[in-house]
Amino acid sequence: MSAPLGNETDVTSPSLKTLLTYWLVPSVLVVLWHYGEFPARVVHAVTGLPWRPMKVILSAPVALFPFLALFYFRKYFAKPTSIGLLVCCGLALSVASIEANYLRASMQYSLDNEIAYVTKLNLVEGVIRPLVSRIVQGYVWVLGDDNSGRSTYITHLSLNYMFDSASFIAAFALATVLVRPAALPIQILFVLFVAFYAQTAIVPGRMGSVFLAGGFFWQLFLLGSKRYALMLLSGLVMSFMRTDLVFATAFAIPGIAWFERRWPNAVEWLTFAGLIVISLAVPKILIALYPVQPDFSSFLLTHGDYFTKPLGNLSASRLAVGVAAPIFVLLVLTWTPGVSRTTAIVLPPAVVYLAMVFVIADFTEPNKLVPILGALALVCCERLAVRFQPKTCEPKLES
């Protein structure tokens, strides 16, 4: 590990156990916080005490618990990596609140309709995403929805927080692997970039922008930390939800070999081939097992719509360029000759993903652009880290 920046202690890549802990603990606390109505109702039914004061009394310890835990374990949280993960969790709560508020205020979707979309209709998305629908159904069963007298806002806030926090943690973990040597602010800056573009993508009302980027960054984190078997397993799970992400992230493997001026070894070739096969085979198997012929009307690639969609995206590209303007400015201001390891890992899959989006998706839906914008943001952060560190700490660049 290279020398730290200034007086900062070095930021190390968190272990999988640490990442799981930082995702699981606050996610449970968020659920408990919004689920405080249930114990309050029980106490009210048993004791006859006023319900609303009991709700406040029982919710207060849940709200104070993170602060008490932070104080008690402050010597552990003093580490830069822990601080970065805490920032990710806090940021996820902010973004999740925006998602849930927008969903309730502007759309008034009920969870019943959302579940029906992914489980009962014949749209192809409902066929290749059964895993997410089952998870959502499980959370809805626990948290409740409008039909059971509970708010859709509460349920969506909890669900969105779980996905958003996992995504931000994955983004931070990827930064600790690639942006080396780097001070903590540089890596947090990358997470802030991702959050900014995620919130920009939420405005049109299309959810899942953070989830898209999170899956993309998680796969690249596993690759960057050389966890190839886990990358295959993660890709298999992800293929039930987003096959395009699995397909695109496979191209980071030849990117590494290209940067190191070598051919991929046997393990890397097997991982690359495995991800490609998974991304292509899983949807076809699920569709073949589906009892009713699925409706491919929203899956434009199968319709051969190779002309009108890209043509429309060309006319709408000004929106994408406008959204990405801060990134383009930073890329110009921090330009350096050569290609870094970070660029070699994140850029090939980002370009492949952008090409797929250009053919089958719509640039007027910015949620599809968060992975590519996040990849460019990571390159900018690495360049900033190089500029702000002593010359002896600069990573070597390939001419």
Backbone torsions as a table, in degrees:
resi	resn	phi	psi	omega
1	MET	NA	136.6	-176.2
2	SER	-79.4	171.3	-177.3
3	ALA	-65.9	149.2	-178.8
4	PRO	-77.3	169.7	178.8
5	LEU	-89.2	123.3	176.0
6	GLY	60.4	-132.8	-179.4
7	ASN	-93.1	5.0	-178.9
8	GLU	-71.4	138.6	168.4
9	THR	-74.4	157.2	-173.4
10	ASP	-71.2	147.3	178.7
11	VAL	-96.0	119.2	-179.6
12	THR	-99.5	160.3	177.9
13	SER	-73.5	127.3	-178.1
14	PRO	-70.3	149.3	177.2
15	SER	-74.5	164.5	177.9
16	LEU	-62.4	-35.8	178.2
17	LYS	-63.1	-41.9	178.5
18	THR	-65.3	-43.7	179.3
19	LEU	-61.1	-44.0	179.7
20	LEU	-63.4	-39.2	180.0
21	THR	-64.3	-45.6	-178.6
22	TYR	-69.4	-21.6	175.1
23	TRP	-85.3	-42.8	-172.0
24	LEU	-73.5	-46.9	-174.3
25	VAL	-61.7	-54.2	179.6
26	PRO	-66.2	-29.2	177.3
27	SER	-63.8	-43.1	177.0
28	VAL	-63.6	-40.8	-179.9
29	LEU	-63.9	-38.7	178.2
30	VAL	-63.1	-43.3	178.5
31	VAL	-63.2	-45.0	179.9
32	LEU	-62.7	-38.3	-179.7
33	TRP	-60.1	-45.2	-178.2
34	HIS	-84.8	-14.2	179.3
35	TYR	-94.2	8.7	-178.6
36	GLY	-63.3	-16.2	179.1
37	GLU	-64.2	-34.7	-174.6
38	PHE	-63.9	-53.5	177.6
39	PRO	-62.3	-32.0	178.4
40	ALA	-64.2	-39.9	178.7
41	ARG	-66.8	-38.0	179.5
42	VAL	-64.1	-46.8	179.7
43	VAL	-62.6	-38.9	179.2
44	HIS	-64.2	-41.2	-179.4
45	ALA	-68.6	-35.1	-176.8
46	VAL	-79.9	-44.1	-172.6
47	THR	-100.2	-20.4	-177.0
48	GLY	80.2	4.3	178.7
49	LEU	-68.8	154.1	179.6
50	PRO	-54.6	138.0	-173.2
51	TRP	-71.6	-46.2	-175.2
52	ARG	-64.3	-45.2	175.5
53	PRO	-59.9	-35.9	179.5
54	MET	-66.6	-36.1	178.6
55	LYS	-62.6	-42.4	179.3
56	VAL	-66.7	-42.8	-178.3
57	ILE	-62.5	-41.9	-177.6
58	LEU	-78.3	-26.0	-179.2
59	SER	-82.1	-27.5	-176.9
60	ALA	-58.7	-45.8	178.4
61	PRO	-61.3	-35.4	178.6
62	VAL	-65.0	-39.5	179.9
63	ALA	-69.7	-34.6	-177.2
64	LEU	-84.0	-17.9	-174.0
65	PHE	-57.5	-45.7	-179.9
66	PRO	-58.7	-37.8	-179.7
67	PHE	-70.3	-39.4	177.3
68	LEU	-65.4	-41.4	178.5
69	ALA	-64.9	-40.2	179.1
70	LEU	-62.5	-40.5	179.7
71	PHE	-68.8	-42.8	-175.7
72	TYR	-69.2	-39.0	-178.5
73	PHE	-103.9	29.3	-172.3
74	ARG	-61.0	-29.8	-179.4
75	LYS	-67.5	-26.8	177.1
76	TYR	-82.0	-36.7	-179.1
77	PHE	-75.0	-9.1	179.3
78	ALA	-69.9	-15.8	179.3
79	LYS	-69.0	138.3	-178.8
80	PRO	-55.5	-38.9	-179.9
81	THR	-62.5	-41.8	178.9
82	SER	-65.2	-40.5	178.3
83	ILE	-61.9	-43.1	178.7
84	GLY	-61.2	-40.8	179.0
85	LEU	-68.2	-35.7	176.0
86	LEU	-64.2	-39.5	176.3
87	VAL	-60.7	-41.0	179.1
88	CYS	-60.3	-43.7	-178.5
89	CYS	-66.2	-42.6	178.7
90	GLY	-66.0	-39.9	179.3
91	LEU	-65.6	-37.4	179.1
92	ALA	-62.4	-36.8	179.4
93	LEU	-64.5	-38.2	178.5
94	SER	-65.3	-48.6	-179.0
95	VAL	-65.8	-40.5	179.5
96	ALA	-62.9	-37.4	178.7
97	SER	-64.1	-40.0	177.8
98	ILE	-64.4	-43.9	179.3
99	GLU	-59.3	-48.6	-176.1
100	ALA	-67.5	-41.1	178.8
101	ASN	-63.1	-43.3	-179.8
102	TYR	-65.3	-39.3	-178.9
103	LEU	-62.7	-44.2	-176.6
104	ARG	-75.0	-42.1	-172.8
105	ALA	-75.2	-36.6	-171.6
106	SER	-103.7	-21.9	-173.7
107	MET	-119.4	-33.2	-177.8
108	GLN	54.3	40.8	174.7
109	TYR	-72.5	137.8	169.6
110	SER	-94.3	153.6	-179.3
111	LEU	-65.9	-26.9	177.0
112	ASP	-59.9	-45.2	-179.8
113	ASN	-66.0	-38.2	-178.9
114	GLU	-66.3	-42.1	179.1
115	ILE	-66.6	-38.8	178.5
116	ALA	-61.4	-33.9	-178.4
117	TYR	-63.3	-41.0	-174.0
118	VAL	-94.8	-6.8	-176.4
119	THR	-123.2	-23.7	-173.0
120	LYS	-113.5	-34.0	179.4
121	LEU	-73.7	163.7	-176.9
122	ASN	-94.7	9.7	177.8
123	LEU	-61.6	143.9	-173.0
124	VAL	-63.1	-27.0	177.1
125	GLU	-61.6	-35.4	179.0
126	GLY	-70.9	-19.1	179.8
127	VAL	-84.1	-41.9	-173.9
128	ILE	-94.4	6.5	177.2
129	ARG	-127.0	46.0	-178.4
130	PRO	-70.3	-27.8	-177.1
131	LEU	-64.8	-47.4	179.5
132	VAL	-62.4	-40.8	-179.4
133	SER	-62.3	-37.1	178.3
134	ARG	-68.3	-40.6	178.4
135	ILE	-63.4	-45.9	179.8
136	VAL	-61.8	-42.0	178.1
137	GLN	-60.5	-39.0	178.7
138	GLY	-63.9	-43.7	178.8
139	TYR	-67.1	-38.6	178.5
140	VAL	-63.2	-38.6	178.6
141	TRP	-62.8	-36.9	-179.7
142	VAL	-77.6	-46.4	-172.5
143	LEU	-86.5	-29.0	-177.9
144	GLY	87.3	165.1	177.8
145	ASP	-140.0	-162.1	-175.7
146	ASP	-60.0	-36.1	-176.8
147	ASN	-66.6	-25.2	179.6
148	SER	-99.0	13.1	176.4
149	GLY	87.2	7.1	178.7
150	ARG	-110.1	160.8	-171.7
151	SER	-81.7	137.4	171.5
152	THR	-59.9	-33.2	179.1
153	TYR	-58.7	-44.5	-178.2
154	ILE	-63.5	-47.1	-178.2
155	THR	-63.3	-45.4	-178.6
156	HIS	-68.2	-34.8	178.5
157	LEU	-62.5	-42.7	179.6
158	SER	-66.8	-45.3	-179.4
159	LEU	-63.7	-47.3	-178.6
160	ASN	-63.7	-37.5	179.3
161	TYR	-62.0	-41.3	-179.0
162	MET	-61.6	-44.2	179.5
163	PHE	-72.1	-41.7	-177.2
164	ASP	-66.3	-43.7	-179.5
165	SER	-63.7	-41.2	177.4
166	ALA	-62.0	-37.7	-178.4
167	SER	-69.1	-44.4	-179.7
168	PHE	-67.3	-38.2	177.2
169	ILE	-63.3	-40.4	177.5
170	ALA	-63.5	-40.2	178.8
171	ALA	-63.3	-44.1	179.5
172	PHE	-65.3	-41.2	179.4
173	ALA	-61.7	-41.4	178.3
174	LEU	-62.3	-39.6	179.8
175	ALA	-64.5	-37.1	179.7
176	THR	-68.9	-24.5	179.0
177	VAL	-80.8	-40.1	-170.3
178	LEU	-98.2	-40.9	-175.4
179	VAL	-85.6	82.8	-179.6
180	ARG	-130.4	137.8	-8.9
181	PRO	-75.8	147.3	-177.4
182	ALA	-149.3	139.8	173.1
183	ALA	-78.2	160.3	-178.3
184	LEU	-56.0	-43.5	-178.4
185	PRO	-57.3	-33.4	-179.6
186	ILE	-66.0	-40.6	-178.4
187	GLN	-73.6	-35.4	175.5
188	ILE	-68.0	-33.4	177.5
189	LEU	-59.3	-38.2	177.6
190	PHE	-62.4	-43.7	178.4
191	VAL	-63.8	-37.8	178.1
192	LEU	-65.1	-38.4	175.1
193	PHE	-59.0	-48.0	-179.8
194	VAL	-60.6	-43.0	179.3
195	ALA	-63.5	-39.4	179.9
196	PHE	-61.5	-47.5	-178.7
197	TYR	-73.9	-27.7	175.0
198	ALA	-65.4	-43.6	179.4
199	GLN	-68.8	-34.1	174.9
200	THR	-62.1	-37.8	-178.9
201	ALA	-75.0	-22.8	-179.5
202	ILE	-71.3	-29.2	-173.2
203	VAL	-52.7	-44.9	178.7
204	PRO	-68.7	-5.2	175.8
205	GLY	95.0	7.1	178.8
206	ARG	-95.1	114.6	-178.1
207	MET	-79.0	169.2	173.7
208	GLY	94.4	4.7	-179.1
209	SER	-64.7	-40.7	179.2
210	VAL	-68.4	-37.6	180.0
211	PHE	-64.0	-40.4	178.0
212	LEU	-60.1	-49.8	-179.2
213	ALA	-65.8	-38.5	-178.3
214	GLY	-61.7	-44.4	177.6
215	GLY	-63.5	-38.6	178.6
216	PHE	-63.0	-49.0	-177.7
217	PHE	-70.6	-33.8	179.9
218	TRP	-64.1	-44.5	178.3
219	GLN	-61.9	-41.0	179.6
220	LEU	-69.5	-32.8	176.0
221	PHE	-63.7	-45.3	178.8
222	LEU	-62.2	-37.8	178.2
223	LEU	-68.7	-46.1	-178.7
224	GLY	-62.7	-29.9	177.8
225	SER	-93.9	8.9	174.6
226	LYS	61.0	38.5	174.1
227	ARG	-99.6	72.7	-171.0
228	TYR	-68.2	-42.7	-179.9
229	ALA	-62.6	-42.2	179.3
230	LEU	-68.4	-31.8	177.0
231	MET	-64.6	-39.5	176.7
232	LEU	-65.6	-43.3	179.2
233	LEU	-64.2	-44.2	177.5
234	SER	-62.7	-40.2	177.8
235	GLY	-64.0	-35.2	177.6
236	LEU	-64.4	-45.2	178.1
237	VAL	-64.3	-43.0	-177.1
238	MET	-68.1	-25.9	-178.1
239	SER	-66.6	-18.4	174.6
240	PHE	-73.9	-11.2	-175.7
241	MET	-122.3	-51.2	-175.9
242	ARG	-136.6	90.8	-179.1
243	THR	-70.9	-27.9	-178.6
244	ASP	-65.8	-35.2	178.3
245	LEU	-66.8	-40.6	179.0
246	VAL	-63.4	-44.3	179.8
247	PHE	-61.9	-45.7	-175.2
248	ALA	-68.5	-42.7	-175.6
249	THR	-67.3	-19.2	177.2
250	ALA	-60.7	-27.8	-175.2
251	PHE	-78.9	-1.6	171.6
252	ALA	-71.3	-24.6	-178.5
253	ILE	-66.5	-51.9	173.9
254	PRO	-64.6	-23.5	176.5
255	GLY	-62.8	-42.7	177.9
256	ILE	-63.1	-46.3	-179.4
257	ALA	-62.3	-38.5	178.5
258	TRP	-62.4	-43.1	179.8
259	PHE	-65.1	-38.8	-178.0
260	GLU	-86.5	4.7	176.6
261	ARG	55.5	54.6	178.9
262	ARG	-152.6	169.6	172.2
263	TRP	-87.3	147.6	176.1
264	PRO	-57.5	143.7	177.0
265	ASN	-78.3	-178.4	-174.6
266	ALA	-62.3	-42.0	-179.7
267	VAL	-63.3	-41.8	-179.6
268	GLU	-67.1	-41.1	177.3
269	TRP	-62.5	-41.8	179.4
270	LEU	-64.4	-41.7	178.3
271	THR	-63.9	-43.8	179.4
272	PHE	-60.8	-49.7	-179.5
273	ALA	-63.8	-38.7	-180.0
274	GLY	-62.7	-42.4	179.8
275	LEU	-66.4	-40.5	178.7
276	ILE	-64.1	-46.1	-179.5
277	VAL	-63.1	-43.7	179.7
278	ILE	-60.1	-46.6	-176.1
279	SER	-65.4	-26.9	-179.5
280	LEU	-93.8	-34.2	-172.4
281	ALA	-83.5	-40.9	-174.8
282	VAL	-58.7	-48.9	179.0
283	PRO	-60.7	-39.7	-178.4
284	LYS	-67.0	-37.5	177.8
285	ILE	-65.8	-44.3	-179.7
286	LEU	-64.0	-41.1	179.5
287	ILE	-66.6	-38.2	179.1
288	ALA	-65.8	-31.9	-179.9
289	LEU	-83.8	-10.4	-176.2
290	TYR	-72.2	130.7	-174.7
291	PRO	-69.8	-25.6	-177.9
292	VAL	-114.1	140.9	178.4
293	GLN	-60.7	119.4	-176.1
294	PRO	-72.7	155.1	178.5
295	ASP	-90.3	117.7	-176.8
296	PHE	-95.8	18.1	-174.8
297	SER	-62.5	-25.8	-179.4
298	SER	-99.4	4.8	-179.0
299	PHE	-112.9	78.7	-164.6
300	LEU	-65.2	-23.4	-178.4
301	LEU	-62.0	-33.5	-179.2
302	THR	-74.0	-18.3	178.9
303	HIS	-88.3	-3.7	-178.0
304	GLY	68.7	30.7	-178.9
305	ASP	-83.1	67.0	-173.5
306	TYR	-90.6	-5.8	-175.7
307	PHE	-110.2	-54.5	-173.7
308	THR	-67.3	-37.7	-178.6
309	LYS	-67.7	-51.4	176.1
310	PRO	-60.1	-35.1	179.3
311	LEU	-64.1	-41.6	176.8
312	GLY	-66.3	-35.5	179.1
313	ASN	-68.7	-33.0	176.3
314	LEU	-62.8	-41.8	179.8
315	SER	-71.3	-26.7	-179.6
316	ALA	-95.4	2.7	-175.2
317	SER	-65.7	-21.0	179.3
318	ARG	-62.2	-31.3	176.0
319	LEU	-65.5	-45.1	179.5
320	ALA	-63.3	-40.8	179.8
321	VAL	-65.9	-40.3	179.3
322	GLY	-64.2	-41.6	179.5
323	VAL	-65.7	-37.0	-176.8
324	ALA	-87.5	4.8	-174.7
325	ALA	-54.7	-44.7	179.2
326	PRO	-59.3	-37.0	179.4
327	ILE	-66.5	-44.5	-179.3
328	PHE	-62.2	-38.5	178.5
329	VAL	-62.7	-44.8	179.8
330	LEU	-66.5	-38.0	178.6
331	LEU	-61.3	-39.6	179.5
332	VAL	-70.4	-44.7	-175.9
333	LEU	-68.8	-28.7	-176.8
334	THR	-107.4	20.1	-175.6
335	TRP	-61.1	134.0	174.5
336	THR	-137.0	145.8	179.4
337	PRO	-70.7	152.4	178.1
338	GLY	96.5	172.1	-179.0
339	VAL	-122.1	127.7	180.0
340	SER	-91.0	169.1	177.3
341	ARG	-63.7	-36.8	178.6
342	THR	-60.5	-47.7	179.4
343	THR	-61.0	-41.4	-178.1
344	ALA	-65.5	-29.7	-178.0
345	ILE	-84.5	-44.3	-171.5
346	VAL	-89.9	-27.0	-172.8
347	LEU	-74.8	-46.2	179.1
348	PRO	-56.3	-49.3	178.1
349	PRO	-65.3	-33.0	178.7
350	ALA	-65.7	-40.1	178.8
351	VAL	-67.6	-40.6	177.8
352	VAL	-62.6	-44.2	179.2
353	TYR	-63.2	-42.5	179.1
354	LEU	-62.2	-38.1	179.0
355	ALA	-63.5	-40.7	177.9
356	MET	-66.0	-41.9	178.2
357	VAL	-61.7	-39.7	-177.6
358	PHE	-62.8	-32.8	-176.4
359	VAL	-86.4	-42.2	-169.5
360	ILE	-112.8	-9.9	-175.8
361	ALA	-116.2	-161.5	-171.2
362	ASP	-134.9	124.4	179.7
363	PHE	-69.1	-13.9	175.8
364	THR	-76.9	-4.3	174.5
365	GLU	-108.2	91.0	-172.6
366	PRO	-64.0	-13.6	179.7
367	ASN	-62.6	-25.9	179.0
368	LYS	-73.2	-16.6	-173.4
369	LEU	-95.4	-7.1	-175.0
370	VAL	-61.2	-41.2	178.0
371	PRO	-58.6	-45.4	-178.8
372	ILE	-69.1	-39.3	178.1
373	LEU	-67.2	-37.5	177.3
374	GLY	-65.2	-38.2	178.0
375	ALA	-63.4	-43.9	177.5
376	LEU	-65.4	-37.0	177.9
377	ALA	-62.7	-37.0	178.8
378	LEU	-66.1	-38.5	176.2
379	VAL	-63.0	-41.9	177.7
380	CYS	-62.1	-42.3	-178.8
381	CYS	-64.8	-38.2	177.5
382	GLU	-64.0	-41.6	179.5
383	ARG	-65.5	-37.9	176.1
384	LEU	-64.9	-39.4	178.7
385	ALA	-61.8	-39.3	178.8
386	VAL	-64.7	-41.9	-177.5
387	ARG	-67.9	-33.8	-174.1
388	PHE	-91.5	2.8	-177.8
389	GLN	-113.2	159.3	178.8
390	PRO	-58.5	152.7	-177.5
391	LYS	-59.0	-30.0	-179.2
392	THR	-70.9	-13.9	-176.9
393	CYS	-100.1	-1.8	-175.2
394	GLU	-67.3	135.0	174.9
395	PRO	-69.4	146.9	-179.4
396	LYS	-71.4	138.7	178.2
397	LEU	-111.9	144.3	179.6
398	GLU	-87.8	133.1	-179.2
399	SER	-70.6	NA	NA
